[in-house]
Structures are given as structure tokens and as C-alpha cells.
Amino acid sequence: MDTAEILVTLGGLLAIAWVLWFFFLSERREARAAPGAGVQTVRVTVKGGYDPDRIVVERGRPVRLEFYRDETSGCSDTVVLGDFGISRKLPPHETTVVEVMPERSGEFTFTCGMNMLRGRLVVVDGDGKRG
């Protein structure tokens, strides 16, 4: 192997390691909606991922997710909440509101349109349990 082949191979291995870390091992941020009787509102920043990427809400109370897209990357231009039948365009540097009514407890994934960026909406009973 010559020097160029070694550098290309090392670069590829570093890129693979970074992707694995970013999507599977990086720190996850969680937000819990405030307890009470009103609408549960959580602001989510979209920039290379979702922050927070784990949102805990109570079953049977309306949820208002405010997605602020702080980038222009093509991957993050849509958010999809497949279990709720929702797909919304996210214009860059604007807030897009997505409202859902979680009728059952469990974990529901939300993704970008390319299914690369991922987050979870965790719906719990009023006592904090998942069903």
C-alpha cells in the first residue's frame, strides 16, 4: 500500500467512527413537559439533530412541539411523526408548530424526511409510567 491508500483508508475509518458515535453513542438530551392540565409545550432545536431528542409527555393531554430549524441542511427540512400521520416542512430559521394528542402511552419516533435524524416522543401515564 502506498501513502495515499493508507490516508484514504484512515479517512474512511474515521468517518465511519464519527457516524457511529453521532447517531448511536452521542449524549441524548431529554425534556419533560410540565405537569398540569394544559397543553404540553416543548421547543425543539433542529441543527444536525434534534435537541432535545427525547421528549416525555403525559398521555391524554395535547402536545405542542415547536420545531426551530437553525440550519439549511437539506436533511432536516422535514419532520415526520409517522405514528401520528404527520409530516411537516421545516423552513430554515423559523419555528414550525406540530400539535398531537397522545391517546396511548409508549415510545413514538420522529425523524427527518430521510430517516437519518431521529428523536423519540415518550408518552407516559399521569403517574409517570409508560402504561
C-alpha positions as CSV (number, residue, x, y, z in Angstrom):
1,M,0.0,0.0,0.0
2,D,1.2,3.4,-0.8
3,T,0.8,6.5,1.4
4,A,-2.3,7.7,-0.5
5,E,-4.1,4.4,0.0
6,I,-3.3,4.4,3.7
7,L,-4.6,8.0,4.1
8,V,-7.8,7.3,2.3
9,T,-8.4,4.1,4.4
10,L,-7.7,6.0,7.6
11,G,-10.1,8.8,6.5
12,G,-12.8,6.3,5.7
13,L,-12.4,4.6,9.1
14,L,-12.5,7.9,10.9
15,A,-15.7,8.9,9.0
16,I,-17.4,5.6,9.9
17,A,-16.4,6.0,13.6
18,W,-17.8,9.6,13.6
19,V,-21.1,8.4,12.1
20,L,-21.4,5.6,14.6
21,W,-20.7,8.0,17.5
22,F,-23.0,10.7,16.3
23,F,-26.0,8.5,15.6
24,F,-25.7,5.9,18.3
25,L,-23.4,7.0,21.2
26,S,-23.6,10.8,21.5
27,E,-25.2,12.3,24.5
28,R,-29.0,12.4,24.4
29,R,-31.0,15.3,25.8
30,E,-34.3,14.8,27.4
31,A,-37.1,17.3,28.0
32,R,-40.2,16.7,30.2
33,A,-43.3,18.7,29.6
34,A,-44.6,20.5,32.8
35,P,-47.2,18.5,34.7
36,G,-50.7,20.0,34.8
37,A,-53.9,20.2,32.9
38,G,-53.0,22.4,29.9
39,V,-51.1,22.0,26.7
40,Q,-47.7,20.4,27.0
41,T,-45.3,22.6,25.1
42,V,-41.7,21.7,24.2
43,R,-39.3,23.7,22.0
44,V,-37.0,21.5,19.8
45,T,-34.0,23.0,18.0
46,V,-33.1,21.3,14.7
47,K,-29.4,21.6,13.9
48,G,-27.6,18.4,12.9
49,G,-30.1,16.5,15.0
50,Y,-33.0,17.2,17.5
51,D,-32.3,19.0,20.8
52,P,-33.9,17.6,22.9
53,D,-34.2,14.2,21.1
54,R,-36.2,12.6,23.8
55,I,-39.4,14.3,24.9
56,V,-41.5,12.9,27.8
57,V,-45.2,13.9,27.9
58,E,-48.4,12.7,29.6
59,R,-51.0,10.6,27.8
60,G,-54.3,12.3,27.1
61,R,-53.1,15.9,27.2
62,P,-52.4,17.9,24.0
63,V,-48.8,18.3,23.0
64,R,-47.4,21.3,21.1
65,L,-43.9,20.7,19.7
66,E,-42.2,23.9,18.4
67,F,-39.5,22.9,15.9
68,Y,-37.0,25.7,15.4
69,R,-34.8,24.8,12.4
70,D,-31.4,26.5,13.0
71,E,-29.8,25.4,9.7
72,T,-30.3,25.0,6.0
73,S,-29.2,21.3,5.6
74,G,-31.5,19.5,3.2
75,C,-31.8,16.5,5.5
76,S,-33.6,18.5,8.2
77,D,-36.2,20.2,6.0
78,T,-39.0,17.9,7.1
79,V,-40.1,16.3,10.4
80,V,-42.1,13.1,10.3
81,L,-44.2,11.7,13.2
82,G,-45.3,8.6,11.4
83,D,-47.3,7.1,14.3
84,F,-49.5,10.2,14.2
85,G,-49.6,10.5,10.4
86,I,-47.8,13.9,10.4
87,S,-45.2,15.2,8.0
88,R,-44.3,18.9,8.1
89,K,-41.8,21.1,6.2
90,L,-39.4,23.0,8.4
91,P,-38.4,26.3,6.8
92,P,-34.8,27.4,7.8
93,H,-34.6,29.8,10.8
94,E,-38.3,29.6,11.5
95,T,-40.4,27.8,14.1
96,T,-43.0,25.3,12.9
97,V,-45.6,24.1,15.4
98,V,-46.7,20.5,15.4
99,E,-49.6,19.5,17.6
100,V,-50.6,16.0,18.6
101,M,-52.9,14.3,21.1
102,P,-51.2,11.2,22.5
103,E,-54.1,8.8,23.2
104,R,-51.9,5.9,24.3
105,S,-48.6,5.5,26.2
106,G,-45.5,4.3,24.6
107,E,-42.5,5.5,22.6
108,F,-43.0,7.1,19.2
109,T,-40.2,8.0,16.8
110,F,-40.0,11.3,14.9
111,T,-37.5,11.6,12.1
112,C,-36.3,13.8,9.3
113,G,-37.6,13.1,5.8
114,M,-34.5,11.0,5.1
115,N,-34.9,9.0,8.3
116,M,-31.4,9.9,9.4
117,L,-32.2,12.4,12.3
118,R,-34.2,10.7,15.0
119,G,-36.0,11.6,18.2
120,R,-38.5,10.0,20.5
121,L,-41.7,11.2,22.0
122,V,-42.2,9.2,25.2
123,V,-45.8,9.2,26.3
124,V,-46.4,8.2,29.9
125,D,-49.5,7.9,32.1
126,G,-50.1,10.8,34.5
127,D,-48.2,8.8,37.2
128,G,-45.1,8.9,35.1
129,K,-45.3,5.2,34.0
130,R,-45.4,4.1,30.3
131,G,-48.6,2.2,30.6
